[in-house]
Amino acid sequence: MTITFFVHQWKAFWRSKNTGKSIALRVLMAVFLLYLLANLLFLSFFLDKILAGTFPDRDVITSFNSVLLYYFLFDLVIRYQMQELPTMSVQPYLHLPIKRNKIVNYLSVISLFSAFTISPFILSLPFLIKVLLPQQGAVALIAILISILGLNTFNHFFILWLKRKENLNAWFMLLFLIAMAGIGLYDFYWQGQSLSHYSSLLYCAILLSPWYAAGHLLLGITMYFINYQYLRGNLYLEELYTNSSSKISSTEFPLVNRFGKVGDLAALELKLIFRNKRPKSTVMKGLLFIFYGLIFYTNPQVASNPMGLVFCPLFMMGAFIITYGQFMFGWQSSHFDGILINKIDSNDFFKAKFLLFSLFSTASFLLTIPYVYFGWKILLMHFIMYLWNLGISTLIVLFFANNNYKRIDLSKKGSFNWEGVGASQWLLGIPFFLVPFMIYFPFKWMGYENAGISALAIIGLIGILTRNFWLALLVKKFNKKRYQIAEGFRNE
């Protein structure tokens, strides 16, 4: 049956009306992935010299052992951002008399067709053959490869399980991010017991007693069956929402209920985000930038840099605005005609966008308050750039939204997906990131840094207080171009 599924998917691809466009995109993606894999292969051949230069006081094999757990931890984070759930391709089979086990097997097999699956072997195998095999022998080589296979399998199916769980409860996402941040802080900032110490002990033990590698393989197999059983019981994403108490309506958002029609429109867009792949993954990636400060502020020299004091909070406070807002109004492209023919006031439509931006920006600011640990000035800059994003960045994004005619398929994956990307997205980044620096740096150059910071706060506050004026201009422009936007969405 798995082969039958493959055949059907192959036929569906070639019979699609967008086959030509899909082939071009897949060829481009294949070239890009081959380039990345070639870089990993090149890196592997020189990995012994890189490790010898990085850790001159250690044996090369010991150095390799000490970084393996770091690799799998990094792999876990990258998979969380980029690995997609293979669910949409089996939708037509769910109502047919086909055993769920066969569908789940197909989903499990097809999910393994990923660059993530082969990356650790491309990166490590040439090094292991070149260095480990002559010194430790074939048994040690096989043991290390089994360990890598087990941890790679664990990461793969753990991320699939985690993403399915967070469809029901966002706390899983938050707990995962907190755990990753906690490990990073404990290892690098609080100077706890380094992960490299445990990694070195673990893999040195495997070299001495190769049968220990079976534990990692067992870990991967266990995670496979956990994901298998969960997927078998909750086979499809829509089924998860249907059977879950987390099913929400536009009236179940207490924060937006009191805003009337504007709140209803904002609630509908929140439902659009939660129920579709592309917007949900975009928002999640935007939220990850909240942890950007852990990399930035832990370096005193970089944190004291004037550019960093503006850019870092601008990026963290405005992550949702820029990542999600750059595709406005493409998120509604599939039902944009319905918006135009319904009794939806354009003014309310734009106010709902402002409300959505305000909610996520406020949440981002509150979540970054703990950065006060690095100094009160950091918190002050976060608040100032929070005002700037609410007053100015939202206006910039919605101004460019009136020039976006690119359609977006909400059901498609978000990673390596350039659907909806056009000139508007590239041009948006210029004023979004440059305007605050154009205001701040003249004051900084003249020696009045505090005046530059105050200017950003004042201009942001003025933008918030005069929002109705700018809203009227945006609505006026939208009313002139809305049919042109709708036509663009239809012709994609």
C-alpha positions in Angstrom: 0.0 0.0 0.0 2.9 2.4 0.7 4.1 1.9 -2.9 0.5 2.6 -4.1 0.5 5.9 -2.2 3.8 6.9 -3.8 2.3 6.1 -7.3 -0.8 8.2 -6.6 1.3 11.1 -5.3 3.5 10.9 -8.4 0.4 11.0 -10.7 -1.1 13.8 -8.7 2.0 15.9 -9.2 2.2 15.4 -12.9 -1.5 16.0 -13.4 -1.6 19.2 -11.4 -2.2 22.4 -13.3 0.8 24.0 -11.6 3.2 21.2 -12.6 5.5 23.5 -14.6 5.8 25.9 -11.8 6.3 23.1 -9.3 9.1 21.5 -11.3 10.9 24.8 -11.6 10.7 25.4 -7.9 11.7 21.8 -7.0 14.7 22.0 -9.3 15.7 25.2 -7.7 15.3 23.7 -4.2 17.2 20.5 -5.3 20.1 22.6 -6.5 20.1 24.6 -3.3 20.0 21.4 -1.1 22.8 19.8 -3.1 24.9 22.8 -2.6 24.3 22.7 1.2 25.1 18.9 1.3 28.2 19.5 -0.8 29.4 22.0 1.7 28.8 19.5 4.5 30.8 16.9 2.6 33.6 19.3 2.0 33.6 20.2 5.7 33.7 16.6 6.8 36.9 15.9 4.8 38.6 18.7 6.7 36.9 18.2 10.0 40.0 16.7 11.7 42.0 19.9 10.9 39.2 22.1 12.0 38.9 20.3 15.3 42.7 20.2 15.8 42.8 24.0 15.3 39.8 24.7 17.5 40.8 22.3 20.3 44.6 22.2 20.1 45.0 20.6 23.6 42.8 17.6 22.8 42.9 14.5 20.7 40.9 14.9 17.5 38.6 11.9 18.2 38.0 13.3 21.8 37.1 16.7 20.3 34.7 15.0 17.8 33.1 13.1 20.7 32.7 16.3 22.7 30.7 18.2 20.0 28.3 15.4 18.9 25.6 16.2 21.5 25.9 19.9 20.5 25.2 18.9 16.9 22.1 16.9 17.8 20.8 19.7 20.0 21.3 22.2 17.2 19.7 19.8 14.8 16.7 19.6 17.1 16.2 23.4 17.0 16.6 23.6 13.3 14.2 20.8 12.7 11.7 22.5 14.9 11.8 25.5 12.6 12.1 23.9 9.3 10.8 20.3 9.4 7.2 20.0 8.1 4.4 17.6 8.9 3.6 15.2 6.0 -0.2 15.2 6.4 -1.9 16.9 3.5 -0.9 14.3 0.9 -3.1 11.5 2.5 -6.3 13.6 2.9 -8.2 11.9 0.1 -7.7 8.4 1.6 -9.1 9.1 5.1 -12.7 8.3 4.1 -11.7 5.1 2.3 -11.6 1.5 3.8 -7.9 1.6 4.3 -6.3 0.5 7.5 -4.9 3.4 9.5 -1.7 1.5 10.1 -0.9 1.6 6.4 -1.5 5.4 6.2 0.6 6.0 9.2 3.4 3.8 7.8 3.2 5.9 4.6 3.5 9.1 6.6 6.4 7.8 8.6 8.3 6.6 5.5 7.7 9.8 3.4 8.8 12.0 6.3 12.2 10.4 6.1 12.8 11.8 2.6 14.6 14.9 4.0 18.0 16.5 3.9 17.9 16.3 7.7 18.0 12.5 7.5 21.3 12.2 5.7 23.0 15.3 6.9 24.7 13.8 10.0 26.1 10.9 7.9 27.4 13.2 5.2 29.1 15.4 7.9 30.6 12.5 9.9 31.2 9.5 7.7 34.2 10.7 5.7 35.8 11.9 9.0 35.1 8.6 10.7 36.6 6.6 7.9 39.6 8.9 7.6 40.4 9.2 11.4 38.4 6.8 13.5 38.6 3.6 11.4 42.5 3.4 11.3 42.8 4.1 15.1 39.8 2.3 16.6 38.7 -0.3 14.0 35.5 -1.2 12.2 33.5 -2.1 15.4 34.0 1.4 16.9 33.0 2.9 13.5 29.8 0.9 13.3 29.0 1.7 17.0 29.3 5.5 16.4 27.2 5.3 13.2 24.5 3.3 15.1 24.5 6.0 17.8 24.2 8.7 15.2 21.4 6.8 13.5 19.5 6.4 16.8 19.8 10.1 17.9 18.9 11.3 14.4 15.8 9.1 14.3 14.9 10.3 17.8 15.2 14.0 16.7 13.2 13.3 13.5 10.2 11.6 15.1 10.3 13.8 18.3 9.8 16.9 16.3 7.0 15.4 14.3 5.3 14.3 17.6 6.0 17.8 19.2 4.5 19.7 16.3 1.4 17.5 16.4 1.0 18.0 20.1 1.4 21.7 19.9 -1.5 21.8 17.4 -3.6 20.9 20.4 -1.8 22.9 23.1 0.6 25.7 22.5 2.2 25.0 25.9 4.2 22.2 24.3 5.9 24.8 22.1 6.6 27.1 25.0 8.0 24.3 27.2 10.3 23.2 24.3 11.6 26.7 23.7 12.2 27.2 27.5 14.0 23.9 27.7 16.3 24.8 24.8 17.0 28.3 26.2 17.6 26.8 29.7 20.2 24.4 28.3 21.9 27.2 26.4 22.0 29.5 29.5 23.2 26.8 31.8 26.0 25.8 29.5 27.3 29.1 28.1 26.2 31.8 30.5 25.8 30.4 33.9 29.0 28.3 33.4 27.4 25.0 34.5 28.6 21.6 33.6 29.3 21.8 29.9 27.4 19.6 27.5 30.7 18.8 25.8 31.8 17.1 29.0 28.8 14.7 28.9 29.2 14.2 25.2 32.8 13.3 25.5 32.1 10.8 28.4 29.2 9.2 26.4 31.0 8.6 23.1 34.3 7.7 24.7 32.3 5.0 26.6 30.8 3.8 23.3 34.3 3.5 21.8 35.3 1.4 24.8 32.0 -0.6 25.0 30.4 -0.5 21.5 27.2 -2.2 22.7 26.3 1.1 24.5 25.3 2.4 21.1 22.3 0.1 21.1 20.8 2.4 23.8 20.7 5.3 21.3 19.1 3.1 18.7 16.5 1.9 21.2 15.8 5.6 22.0 15.1 6.3 18.4 12.9 3.3 17.9 10.9 4.2 21.0 10.3 7.7 19.8 9.2 6.2 16.4 6.5 4.1 18.1 5.4 7.0 20.4 4.9 9.1 17.3 3.3 6.2 15.4 0.7 5.5 18.2 -0.1 9.2 18.6 -0.6 9.7 14.8 -2.6 6.5 14.6 -5.0 7.8 17.2 -5.2 11.3 15.8 -4.6 10.7 12.1 -5.2 14.0 10.6 -4.9 17.7 11.6 -8.5 18.5 11.1 -9.4 15.5 13.2 -7.2 16.9 16.0 -9.2 20.1 16.0 -12.5 18.3 15.7 -11.9 16.0 18.6 -10.1 18.6 20.7 -11.6 20.9 23.3 -9.2 23.6 21.9 -11.5 24.2 19.0 -12.1 27.9 19.1 -14.6 30.3 17.6 -14.3 34.1 17.1 -16.1 34.6 20.4 -13.6 32.7 22.5 -10.8 35.3 22.6 -11.4 37.3 25.7 -8.8 39.9 24.7 -10.5 40.9 21.5 -14.2 40.4 22.5 -14.6 44.0 23.7 -13.5 45.5 20.4 -16.7 44.6 18.6 -16.5 44.1 14.8 -12.8 44.8 14.9 -12.3 42.2 17.5 -14.3 39.6 15.5 -12.1 40.3 12.4 -9.0 39.9 14.5 -10.3 36.7 16.0 -11.0 35.3 12.6 -7.4 36.0 11.6 -6.2 34.3 14.7 -8.2 31.3 13.7 -6.6 31.5 10.2 -3.1 31.5 11.9 -3.8 28.6 14.2 -5.5 26.4 11.6 -3.1 26.7 8.6 0.4 25.6 8.1 2.1 28.6 6.5 0.9 31.4 8.8 1.3 29.3 11.9 4.9 28.4 11.0 5.6 32.0 10.1 4.3 33.2 13.5 6.3 30.5 15.4 9.5 31.5 13.6 8.8 35.1 14.5 8.4 34.2 18.2 11.7 32.4 18.1 13.4 35.8 17.6 12.5 36.6 21.2 15.5 34.5 22.1 17.8 36.6 19.9 18.9 38.6 22.9 20.4 35.5 24.6 23.0 35.5 21.8 23.3 39.3 21.6 23.3 40.5 25.2 25.6 37.9 26.5 28.5 39.6 24.6 29.2 42.8 26.5 31.1 44.4 23.6 28.3 43.8 21.1 25.6 44.7 23.6 27.1 48.1 24.2 27.3 48.9 20.4 24.8 51.7 19.6 23.6 49.8 16.5 22.8 46.8 18.6 20.9 48.8 21.2 18.5 49.8 18.5 18.5 46.8 16.1 18.1 44.0 18.7 14.9 45.3 20.4 13.6 46.5 17.0 13.9 43.0 15.7 12.6 41.2 18.8 9.6 43.6 19.4 8.8 43.7 15.7 9.4 40.0 14.7 5.7 39.3 14.3 5.1 42.6 12.4 7.8 41.9 9.8 7.5 38.1 9.4 3.7 38.0 9.3 2.9 41.5 8.1 5.1 41.4 5.0 2.6 39.0 3.4 -0.4 41.1 4.2 -3.0 40.8 2.6 -1.9 37.6 0.9 -3.0 35.6 3.9 -6.6 36.3 2.9 -5.9 35.9 -0.8 -8.1 32.7 -1.1 -11.1 34.5 0.3 -10.3 38.1 -0.5 -13.3 38.4 -2.9 -15.5 37.3 -0.1 -14.1 40.1 2.1 -14.9 42.7 -0.7 -18.5 41.6 -1.2 -19.4 41.3 2.5 -20.4 44.1 4.8 -16.9 44.6 6.1 -15.9 48.2 6.5 -12.4 48.9 5.2 -11.7 51.0 8.3 -12.6 48.0 10.6 -10.5 45.7 8.4 -7.4 47.8 8.9 -8.1 48.3 12.6 -8.2 44.5 13.0 -4.7 44.4 11.6 -3.5 47.1 14.0 -5.1 45.2 16.9 -3.4 41.9 15.9 0.0 43.7 15.6 -0.6 45.3 19.0 -1.4 42.1 20.7 1.6 40.2 19.5 4.0 43.1 20.0 2.8 43.5 23.5 3.2 39.8 24.2 6.7 40.0 22.8 7.6 43.0 25.0 6.2 41.2 28.1 8.2 38.0 27.3 11.4 40.0 26.9 11.1 41.8 30.2 13.5 39.3 31.9 16.3 40.8 29.7 16.4 43.5 32.4 18.9 41.1 33.9 21.5 42.6 31.5 20.7 46.1 32.6 17.9 48.6 33.0 18.9 50.4 29.8 18.1 47.2 27.9 14.6 47.2 29.2 14.2 50.9 28.4 15.3 50.3 24.8 12.8 47.4 24.5 10.0 49.7 25.7 11.1 52.5 23.3 11.2 50.1 20.3 7.9 48.7 21.4 6.4 52.2 21.0 8.2 52.6 17.7 6.8 49.4 16.3 3.3 50.2 17.4 3.4 53.7 16.1 5.6 53.5 13.0 6.5 49.9 11.9 2.8 48.9 11.7 2.1 51.9 9.4 5.1 51.0 7.2 4.0 47.3 6.9 0.3 48.2 6.0 1.4 50.8 3.5 3.4 48.2 1.6 0.5 45.7 2.0 -1.5 47.8 -0.5 1.1 47.0 -3.1 1.1 43.2 -2.5 -0.7 41.2 -5.2 0.9 37.8 -4.5 -1.4 34.9 -3.6 -0.5 32.5 -0.8 -1.6 28.9 -0.4 -2.1 28.6 3.4 -1.9 24.8 3.4 1.6 24.6 2.0 4.7 24.4 4.2 6.5 27.5 5.3 10.1 26.4 5.0 11.8 27.1 1.7 8.5 28.4 0.3 8.8 31.6 -1.7 5.2 31.7 -2.7 3.9 35.2 -2.1 7.4 36.7 -2.1 7.7 39.7 -4.5 9.3 43.1 -4.8 7.0 44.5 -2.0 8.7 42.2 0.6 12.2 43.2 -0.4 11.4 46.9 -0.4 9.6 46.7 2.9 12.8 45.8 4.8 14.5 49.0 3.8 12.3 51.5 5.7 11.5 49.0 8.4 15.1 48.7 9.5 16.7 51.9 8.2 14.3 54.6 9.4 15.0 54.2 13.1 18.7 54.4 12.5 18.3 57.5 10.3 16.7 59.2 13.3 19.1 57.8 16.0 22.5 58.1 14.4 22.6 61.9 13.7 22.1 62.5 17.4 24.6 59.8 18.3 27.2 61.3 15.9 26.8 64.7 17.5 27.2 63.2 21.0 23.6 63.3 22.1 22.8 59.6 22.3 20.0 60.1 24.9 18.4 62.7 22.6 18.4 60.1 19.7 16.7 57.5 22.0 14.2 60.1 23.1 13.4 61.0 19.5 12.6 57.4 18.7 10.3 57.2 21.7 8.5 60.5 20.9 8.1 59.7 17.2 6.7 56.3 18.1 4.3 57.8 20.6 3.2 60.4 18.0 2.5 57.6 15.5 0.3 55.9 18.1 -1.6 59.1 19.0 -2.1 60.1 15.3 -3.0 56.5 14.1 -6.5 57.5 13.0 -5.1 60.1 10.6 -2.7 57.6 9.0 -5.4 54.9 9.1 -7.7 57.2 7.0 -4.9 57.5 4.4 -4.2 53.8 4.3 -7.9 53.0 3.9 -8.3 55.6 1.1 -5.4 54.0 -0.8 -6.8 50.5 -0.1 -10.2 51.4 -1.5 -8.6 52.6 -4.7 -6.5 49.5 -5.2 -8.6 46.7 -3.6 -10.0 45.4 -6.9 -6.5 45.5 -8.4 -5.3 43.5 -5.4 -8.2 41.0 -5.8 -7.4 40.6 -9.5 -3.7 39.9 -8.6 -4.8 37.2 -6.1 -7.0 35.6 -8.8 -4.4 35.5 -11.5 -1.6 33.8 -9.5 
